[in-house]
Amino acid sequence: MEWLSDEEQATWLAYVRMRQRLDAALAAGLTSDGLSAADYELMVALSAAPGDCLRAKDLAAEVCWEKSRLSKHLARMDARGLVDRQPVAEDARGVLVQLTAAGRSLLERAAPNHVQLVREVFIDRVTPAEARAMRALSDKVVAAVENSSRTAIDV
């Protein structure tokens, strides 16, 4: 195994610090609207689906969550009236997850504040060339992760 060089370590740690701080800032922003970052992630995925509805296994794959984490979090969201879970008629083990009207309403109230914060702490901080480079880098890293047998997520 080859250890990271000083330059590689500095690059990796800079990314980790950025991700941690960005995640914390965005989570704090969402909390002021009554949502967790996890709530928002799931609600955005559901809102982008036809009828605001996805099979639980497809939702898990979309957000790269394990089944147990998704199941526990959906139970909490269901109890708060943000989502509704129903069995799939033709598949006894399948579950359909739908964003409720209350969930959609809360998402629509939170989204403008979230977008404003994303713009303030991220989008407005990078040039168009940096944004293009970041997208290219992100695509390259995502492809490497998805092609690695060591990073498979059990959904």
C-alpha positions as CSV (number, residue, x, y, z in Angstrom):
1,M,0.0,0.0,0.0
2,E,1.2,3.5,-0.9
3,W,0.5,6.2,1.7
4,L,-0.8,9.6,0.5
5,S,1.9,12.2,-0.2
6,D,1.7,15.4,1.7
7,E,0.1,17.1,-1.3
8,E,-2.5,14.3,-1.7
9,Q,-3.2,14.3,2.1
10,A,-3.7,18.1,2.0
11,T,-6.1,17.7,-0.9
12,W,-8.1,14.9,0.7
13,L,-8.3,16.8,4.1
14,A,-9.4,20.0,2.3
15,Y,-12.3,18.0,0.6
16,V,-13.3,16.4,4.0
17,R,-13.3,19.7,5.8
18,M,-15.4,21.3,3.0
19,R,-17.9,18.4,3.0
20,Q,-18.2,18.4,6.8
21,R,-18.7,22.2,7.0
22,L,-21.0,22.3,4.1
23,D,-23.2,19.4,5.4
24,A,-23.3,21.1,8.8
25,A,-24.3,24.5,7.4
26,L,-27.0,23.0,5.2
27,A,-28.3,20.9,8.0
28,A,-28.6,23.9,10.3
29,G,-30.4,25.8,7.6
30,L,-32.9,23.0,7.2
31,T,-33.5,22.7,10.9
32,S,-34.8,26.2,11.0
33,D,-37.5,25.0,8.6
34,G,-38.3,21.9,10.7
35,L,-36.5,19.4,8.6
36,S,-33.3,17.3,8.9
37,A,-30.9,17.0,6.1
38,A,-32.0,13.3,5.8
39,D,-35.7,14.4,5.6
40,Y,-34.9,16.9,2.8
41,E,-32.8,14.4,0.8
42,L,-35.7,11.8,0.8
43,M,-38.4,14.4,0.1
44,V,-36.5,15.9,-2.8
45,A,-36.0,12.4,-4.3
46,L,-39.8,11.7,-3.8
47,S,-40.8,15.0,-5.2
48,A,-38.9,14.3,-8.4
49,A,-40.7,11.0,-9.0
50,P,-43.9,10.7,-10.9
51,G,-46.8,11.1,-8.4
52,D,-44.3,11.9,-5.7
53,C,-44.0,8.2,-5.2
54,L,-41.3,5.5,-5.3
55,R,-40.8,2.0,-4.2
56,A,-38.7,1.9,-1.1
57,K,-36.0,-0.1,-2.7
58,D,-35.8,2.5,-5.6
59,L,-35.7,5.4,-3.1
60,A,-32.9,3.6,-1.2
61,A,-30.9,3.3,-4.4
62,E,-31.6,6.9,-5.4
63,V,-30.1,8.3,-2.1
64,C,-27.6,5.5,-1.5
65,W,-29.0,4.4,1.8
66,E,-29.1,1.0,3.3
67,K,-32.6,-0.6,3.7
68,S,-32.5,-0.5,7.5
69,R,-31.6,3.2,7.7
70,L,-34.3,4.0,5.1
71,S,-36.9,2.0,6.9
72,K,-36.3,3.6,10.3
73,H,-36.2,7.1,8.9
74,L,-39.3,6.6,6.8
75,A,-41.1,5.4,10.0
76,R,-40.2,8.7,11.7
77,M,-41.3,10.7,8.7
78,D,-44.6,8.7,8.4
79,A,-45.3,9.5,12.1
80,R,-44.9,13.2,11.3
81,G,-47.2,13.0,8.3
82,L,-44.5,13.8,5.7
83,V,-44.7,10.5,3.8
84,D,-47.2,7.6,3.5
85,R,-46.1,4.0,3.2
86,Q,-48.3,1.4,1.5
87,P,-47.6,-2.2,0.6
88,V,-47.2,-3.0,-3.1
89,A,-50.2,-5.0,-4.1
90,E,-48.3,-7.4,-6.4
91,D,-45.3,-7.8,-4.2
92,A,-45.8,-8.7,-0.5
93,R,-42.3,-7.5,0.4
94,G,-42.5,-4.2,-1.5
95,V,-43.4,-0.8,-0.1
96,L,-44.5,2.3,-1.9
97,V,-43.4,5.6,-0.4
98,Q,-45.3,8.7,-1.3
99,L,-44.7,12.3,-0.2
100,T,-47.9,13.5,1.4
101,A,-49.5,16.9,0.8
102,A,-48.2,18.1,4.1
103,G,-44.7,16.8,3.2
104,R,-44.8,18.6,-0.2
105,S,-46.0,21.8,1.5
106,L,-43.1,21.7,4.0
107,L,-40.6,20.9,1.2
108,E,-41.9,23.8,-0.8
109,R,-41.6,26.2,2.2
110,A,-38.1,25.0,3.0
111,A,-36.7,24.8,-0.5
112,P,-36.2,28.6,-1.1
113,N,-34.2,29.0,2.1
114,H,-32.2,25.9,1.3
115,V,-31.4,27.1,-2.2
116,Q,-30.5,30.6,-0.9
117,L,-28.0,29.0,1.5
118,V,-26.6,26.7,-1.2
119,R,-26.1,29.7,-3.3
120,E,-24.6,31.8,-0.5
121,V,-22.1,29.2,0.8
122,F,-21.3,27.3,-2.4
123,I,-22.6,28.4,-5.8
124,D,-21.6,32.0,-5.5
125,R,-18.1,31.0,-4.3
126,V,-17.0,29.3,-7.5
127,T,-16.4,30.6,-11.0
128,P,-18.2,29.0,-13.9
129,A,-14.9,27.3,-14.9
130,E,-14.5,26.0,-11.3
131,A,-18.1,24.7,-11.4
132,R,-17.4,22.9,-14.7
133,A,-14.2,21.4,-13.3
134,M,-16.1,20.3,-10.1
135,R,-18.8,18.6,-12.1
136,A,-16.2,16.8,-14.2
137,L,-14.3,15.7,-11.1
138,S,-17.5,14.7,-9.4
139,D,-18.6,12.6,-12.4
140,K,-15.1,10.9,-12.5
141,V,-15.2,10.1,-8.8
142,V,-18.8,8.8,-8.8
143,A,-18.0,6.6,-11.8
144,A,-15.0,5.1,-9.9
145,V,-17.1,4.5,-6.8
146,E,-19.9,2.9,-8.8
147,N,-17.4,0.6,-10.6
148,S,-15.6,-0.5,-7.4
149,S,-16.6,-3.8,-5.9
150,R,-15.6,-2.5,-2.5
151,T,-18.2,0.3,-2.4
152,A,-21.4,-1.6,-3.2
153,I,-24.3,-0.5,-1.1
154,D,-26.9,-3.1,-0.1
155,V,-30.2,-1.7,-1.2
